[in-house]
Amino acid sequence: MRKINLSFAACGFLGIYHLGAAAAFCRHGQKLLKDVKAFAGASAGSLVASVLLTAPEKLQECDQFTYKLAEETRSQSLGAMTPGYDFMARLRNGMELILPPNAHELAQNRLHVSITNTKTRENYLVSDFPSREDLIKVLLASSFVPVYTGLRPVEYQGQKWVDGGLTNSLPVLPMGRTVTISPFCGRLDICPQDRGQLDLYLNITNQDIMLSLANLVRLNQALFPPSKRKMESLYQSGFNDTVKFLRKENWFE
C-alpha cells in the first residue's frame, strides 16, 4: 500500500467535527491508522491531528475541553475578542493537560503544522519539534487568528507567526495520498454533503469549498461557536461522514 497521510482543515470551533472524525478513525479505522505515515493540519485541524497522533486515548477529554471552551467563549460579550479574555491562555492550558510529556518525540517528522510568517506572509509546514514547548508554540501559532484571538502574534525561533489557515488551510503532503477532512462542504475526502446547491467552488487557501449558504453559516460558527446541542450534532456528522468514507474505501472495521 502506498503512503497514506491524514490532513485536517483549519476551521475554528468546527474542530468538534474533526474530533468526531478522529473518534471514527479510532473505532472503525484502525487498519487505516496503521498505514498512516504522517498527520497534517492547520489551526484547529492541527490540534486534532496532534492529539490523534500523540494521545488518541485523550480524545474524549479533548471533546469535553472543546465544549467547555466554546461555552466560555459564548458567554463573553464579544466572544474571543472580549477585552480581558485571554483565549490563547486557555488554549495553552488545554494543550498542557492533554498532550503527553513525550508528545514532541511522537510528533517528530510525522506531524506537519501549517503556520504563517507575519513578516514574509509565507506559509511553513513545521515538522521538527526539539521539545514539547516547541510543539505547543507551533500549535498555538497555527491557531492564532490576528485580532480575533489577540494582538500579539506567537513568537517562535525569533520570528512572529499566526494562523496557518491564512496561507494553507489544508496541507497536502507531497508523498503518497493525503486524505483530507473538513467540516466545510467541498471537494474533499471527508466532509458534509450539502444537497440542492449550485456546483460552484471557491479555492480558499488550498481548500476547495462549495459556494453555499450552509458553508457561510459554518464560517460564522467557526469563529462564534453555536450551542452545545449543535456542536454535538457537528461531532456526530464528523463521525458519520468518516464512517461513510471508511466503508467506501474498504477500510471500515
Buried (B, 14 or more C-beta within 10 A) or exposed (E): EEEBBBBBBBBBBBBBBBBBBBBBBBEBBEEBBEEBBBBBBBBBBBBBBBBBBBBBEBBEBBBEBBBEBBEBBBEBEEBBBEEEBEBBEBBBEBBEEBBBEEBBEBBBEBBBBBBBBBEEEEBBBBBEBEEBEBBBBBBBBBBBBBEBBBEEBBEBEEBBBBBBBBBBBBBBBEEBEBBBBBBBBBEBBBBBEBEEBEEEBEEBBBBBBBBBEBBEEBBEBBBBBBEBEEBBBBBBBBBBBBBBBBEEEEBBE
